[in-house]
Amino acid sequence: MKKAYIGDAVYIDFDGFGIVLTTEDGYQTTNRIVLEPEVLSAFERWVVELKEEELQN
C-alpha cells in the first residue's frame, strides 16, 4: 500500500515491518511513530477494551 492521509495532518504507511504514522506540515515530516507488530497488537487490544467500556456506559 502507498502512504495515505488519514486526517488531522496524519499520514499512514507501511515500511515492510511496521505501521508508520507521520505528521506533516505541508513541507516536511514533523513527527514519526513506527508501530511494530507487538505495539500494533497492544494498540488493537486497547481499542477493543475502550469499545467494551463505552458500551457499558
Contacts in CASP RR format, 6 or more apart in sequence:
PFRMAT RR
TARGET T0000
AUTHOR 0000-0000-0000
METHOD contacts of the structure
MODEL  1
MKKAYIGDAVYIDFDGFGIVLTTEDGYQTTNRIVLEPEVLSAFERWVVEL
KEEELQN
1 13 0 8 1.000
1 14 0 8 1.000
2 13 0 8 1.000
3 11 0 8 1.000
3 12 0 8 1.000
3 13 0 8 1.000
4 11 0 8 1.000
4 12 0 8 1.000
4 13 0 8 1.000
5 11 0 8 1.000
6 12 0 8 1.000
9 23 0 8 1.000
9 24 0 8 1.000
9 25 0 8 1.000
10 21 0 8 1.000
10 22 0 8 1.000
10 23 0 8 1.000
11 21 0 8 1.000
11 22 0 8 1.000
11 23 0 8 1.000
11 24 0 8 1.000
12 19 0 8 1.000
12 20 0 8 1.000
12 21 0 8 1.000
13 19 0 8 1.000
13 20 0 8 1.000
13 22 0 8 1.000
14 20 0 8 1.000
15 34 0 8 1.000
17 34 0 8 1.000
17 36 0 8 1.000
17 37 0 8 1.000
18 34 0 8 1.000
18 35 0 8 1.000
18 36 0 8 1.000
18 37 0 8 1.000
18 40 0 8 1.000
19 34 0 8 1.000
19 35 0 8 1.000
19 40 0 8 1.000
20 32 0 8 1.000
20 33 0 8 1.000
20 34 0 8 1.000
20 35 0 8 1.000
21 32 0 8 1.000
21 33 0 8 1.000
21 34 0 8 1.000
21 35 0 8 1.000
22 29 0 8 1.000
22 30 0 8 1.000
22 31 0 8 1.000
22 32 0 8 1.000
22 33 0 8 1.000
23 29 0 8 1.000
23 30 0 8 1.000
23 31 0 8 1.000
24 30 0 8 1.000
35 43 0 8 1.000
END
